Amino acid sequence: MDMKLELVAVPVTDVDRAKRFYVERIGFVADHDHTVHEGLRFVQLTPPGSACSIVLGVGITEMVPGSQKGLQMVVADAAKAREELLARGAEVSEVDSQPWGEFVYFADPDGNTWALQQIVIPDLSWRGALFSAAGSDSETIRARPTLSE
């Protein structure tokens, strides 16, 4: 059975301020903004290219505003994404380089935190050199012997 994450609640104190931040500073698309009644307002925002959205609003979650920590989105180029966010007026971290990826961090006005991750594909070219050193027959190198050995 396939399951796809559709919606993540982000608790905020001021829905309009948060909506402006995510749309104007971060570049999310405003999909819906519906006030059902005084105690229920539903604002759905989607990062460009994402199948998963966030929801802000009134009567949406019991979480404390600013308590959503460590939300993460994947980008093709962390440095470029950082520059785009800076150009939009967002406050973002420097690029944090790790062996498993490049990261840029930001927080919304309530302190909900996010990371933009550029996935780094490891350099596996050394494997070709290893097989070349052993000869053209890749069967020469095995992780473990076969039953016939």
N, C-alpha and C positions, 0 to 999 in steps of 0.2 A: 504494500500500500504506500503510495506516494503521499507525502505531507509537505506543504509549502507554507513557510511563515508569511503571514499576510499583513499583520498589524501589530505595532508595538506602542504601548501607551507611554507618553513622556509627560510627567507631572509638572505643571507650571503654575505660577501665581497669577500671571496676567496673560490671558489667551491672545489678545490682540498684539501685545508686545512680542510674545513668542512667535506668533505667526509671521509678523514682519521680519523678525530675526531669521527664521528658517528660509523664508522666501527671498528676502532682499540680500541678506549677508551670505547665506550658504547656497542658495540657488535651488531649493526644493520647489516642486510644483504644488500649488494649492488645488487639491482635487475637490474637496467639499468643505463647506462651512454652513452648518445647519443648526439653528436654534430650535429645538423641539418644544421646549418650554423653559421657564425661568431657571429651572434646576438642571437642564440638560442641553449642552451645546457640544456639537461634534465637529472638529476640524481635522480633516485628513490631509496630510502633506506627504509627497513622495520624492525621494532623491532622484535626480535624472538617471534614467536607465535601470532603475531598481524595480523589482516586482514586489517589494515589501514597503509598506508605508508606516508613518508614525501617526498617532492620533493625540491631539491636544484637546482640551475643552473643560467644560464644567460638568461635573457628575460622571466623569469618565473613569477615574481611578481613585483609590483610597491612598495611593502612594503619596509621600511627602514631596512637595515641589523641590526639585533639585536632587532627588535621591536616585535617579536613573544614571548609573555610572557604567562606563565602558562600552557604550554602543559603538559599533564598528562598521565602516563601509570600506569597500575595496575600490581603489582607483588605479588607473594605468600608470600614472606618474605622480608620485607624492610631491615632488618639488613643484611641478606645474600646478597641481591642485592647490598647494599652499599659496602660490603667487596669485591664482585666481581668487582665492578667498580673501587675501590681503587687499586685492584691487576692489573687492566688494565692500571692504571696510570691516571685515571680521578680524578678531584677534586670534591668532593661531601660533602654535609653537614652531620652533625651528624643526627641520627634518631630523628625526631620530633614526639613525641607521643601526639595524640589527642584522644578524646573519640570516634571519628568516623573513626580513622585509624592511621597508622604509615606512616610517610612521609620522603623521602630523596630528597634533591634538588640538581640540578646542572645546569650549563649554558654552552653553546657551546662557542667557541672562540669569536664569535660576540656578545654574551650576550643574545641570545635567551634562555629563561629559561624553565626548566622542573621540574616536580615532579614525583617521583615514589611513588605510594600509595599501602600500604597493607591494604585491607579492614578488619576492625575488626568486627566480628560478635558479637553482644551484648549478654551478658550472661542473658538468660531468665529462668534460673533454678529456680528463685524465684517464677515463676508462678506455678510450680508444688507444691512448699511448700505452696503457698496460697490456692490451691485447696485441698491439703491434710488437711490443718487446718480447712477447711470448711466441710470436710467429703468427702467420695468417690464419692458422687453425684455432678458432675460438674455443674449440673443445679441449685445448691444452690446459686451460685454466678453468677450474670448477670450484664452486663454494664447498662442495663435499663430494666424496667419491660416489660413483654409481654402484648399483648392486653387482655389476659384472667385475668390479675391481677388487 
